[in-house]
Amino acid sequence: MSSQIEKQCGNFCGSALSSIDVGGLARLRFTPDGKSLAYIVTERGVSNLWEVPLTGGEPKQITDFKSDLIFDFGWSRDGKLLALSRGEYSSDVILLRDTSK
């Protein structure tokens, strides 16, 4: 799945409109320096954070997890810490049968 983010940059990007391809999009955040967008990419059941510069360029992988999914993320106000909500989805199927008949 591929999504494109289009945003109004004004003077920040040096052009009136910028389109940035961020792949499969679940959550989107500005990086602490304000120069990139961070987003979650899930491949083969494993999520990692990636970032892409607002001015364009190649995406860069931020995390290198080997298992689990990232549900949400965010940086501390000073930009020094990254908080992640990670885990896995599980579901159970229960068969109910009326035994009174």
C-alpha positions as CSV (number, residue, x, y, z in Angstrom):
1,M,0.0,0.0,0.0
2,S,1.4,3.4,-0.9
3,S,0.1,6.7,0.3
4,Q,1.1,10.2,-0.6
5,I,1.1,13.1,1.8
6,E,0.5,16.4,0.3
7,K,1.1,19.4,2.5
8,Q,1.1,23.2,2.2
9,C,4.7,24.2,2.8
10,G,4.7,27.9,2.1
11,N,8.2,29.3,2.9
12,F,9.3,26.3,4.9
13,C,10.0,24.1,1.9
14,G,10.8,26.8,-0.6
15,S,7.7,25.9,-2.8
16,A,4.0,26.3,-2.5
17,L,3.2,22.6,-2.5
18,S,5.3,19.5,-1.7
19,S,4.2,15.8,-2.2
20,I,6.1,13.2,-0.1
21,D,5.6,9.4,-0.6
22,V,5.6,7.7,2.8
23,G,4.6,4.2,1.9
24,G,2.0,2.4,4.0
25,L,0.8,5.1,6.4
26,A,-0.5,4.3,9.9
27,R,0.8,7.2,12.1
28,L,2.6,10.4,11.1
29,R,4.6,12.8,13.2
30,F,7.1,15.6,12.7
31,T,10.6,14.7,13.9
32,P,11.9,16.7,16.8
33,D,14.0,18.9,14.5
34,G,11.0,19.7,12.4
35,K,12.8,18.7,9.2
36,S,11.3,15.3,8.5
37,L,8.1,13.3,8.9
38,A,8.3,10.0,10.8
39,Y,5.9,7.2,10.1
40,I,5.3,3.5,10.8
41,V,6.1,0.9,8.1
42,T,4.9,-2.7,8.7
43,E,6.4,-5.4,6.6
44,R,5.8,-9.2,7.2
45,G,4.1,-8.5,10.6
46,V,7.0,-6.3,11.9
47,S,6.8,-2.5,12.4
48,N,9.6,0.0,12.3
49,L,9.8,3.8,12.2
50,W,11.0,5.6,9.1
51,E,11.6,9.2,8.4
52,V,11.6,11.2,5.2
53,P,12.9,14.8,4.8
54,L,10.2,17.4,4.1
55,T,12.3,18.7,1.3
56,G,12.3,15.3,-0.4
57,G,14.9,12.6,-0.6
58,E,15.3,9.0,0.4
59,P,13.5,7.7,3.5
60,K,15.7,6.5,6.4
61,Q,14.9,3.7,8.8
62,I,14.9,4.9,12.4
63,T,14.3,1.6,14.3
64,D,15.3,-1.9,13.6
65,F,12.8,-4.2,15.4
66,K,12.7,-7.8,14.4
67,S,9.2,-8.6,15.9
68,D,6.0,-7.0,17.0
69,L,3.9,-4.1,15.8
70,I,4.2,-0.4,16.6
71,F,0.8,1.0,17.5
72,D,1.8,4.6,18.3
73,F,4.9,6.7,19.0
74,G,6.0,10.2,20.0
75,W,9.0,12.2,21.1
76,S,9.5,14.0,24.4
77,R,9.2,17.8,24.4
78,D,13.0,18.2,24.2
79,G,13.2,15.6,21.4
80,K,15.7,13.4,23.3
81,L,13.4,10.5,24.1
82,L,11.2,8.4,21.9
83,A,8.2,6.5,23.3
84,L,6.7,3.6,21.5
85,S,3.6,1.5,22.1
86,R,4.5,-2.0,20.7
87,G,3.1,-5.5,20.9
88,E,1.1,-7.9,18.9
89,Y,-2.6,-8.4,18.1
90,S,-4.2,-11.6,19.3
91,S,-7.7,-12.9,18.9
92,D,-9.4,-16.0,20.1
93,V,-12.3,-17.8,18.5
94,I,-14.9,-19.4,20.8
95,L,-17.5,-21.8,19.5
96,L,-20.7,-21.6,21.5
97,R,-23.2,-24.4,21.2
98,D,-26.7,-24.7,22.8
99,T,-26.5,-28.0,24.6
100,S,-30.0,-27.7,26.1
101,K,-31.7,-29.1,22.9
